[in-house]
Amino acid sequence: MKANSAIARLRIAFAVAAAIFVSSTGLATAQESAAVAVTVKRHQFQPAEIHAPANKRIAIRVKNLDSAAMEFESVSLRVEKVIAPGTEGVVNVRALSPGQYEFFDDFHQETRGTLVVQ
């Protein structure tokens, strides 16, 4: 019976240690990333130019206010994501060097924007 109690305590201790590790790793990750937002309305990005810091991962929240699906795509960012009408999605981008990175709606090629990384 004592062996079962000791095993149970070890399992609890391991679970607590794992939870602390996961939460501390999550906090570090959150601090190392940047969030930016862009909206698509009438097949236009608003704003057409978004800004993010260099050398940090970026989460781009894309809100599609149009009645048709759109595909957020960028060759230079190496990302693409379909966003249903009236919904939003997050496009995760690796840490980038300073520069300008074009993105567009692949379903409506005239819909274009720029990510400026500084």
Buried (B, 14 or more C-beta within 10 A) or exposed (E): EEEEEEEEEEEEEEEEEEEEEEEEEEEEEEEEBBEBBBBBEEBBBBEEEBEBBEEBBBBBEBBBBBEEBBBBBBEEBEBEBEBEEEEBBEBEBEBBEEEEBEBBBBBBEEBEBBBEBE
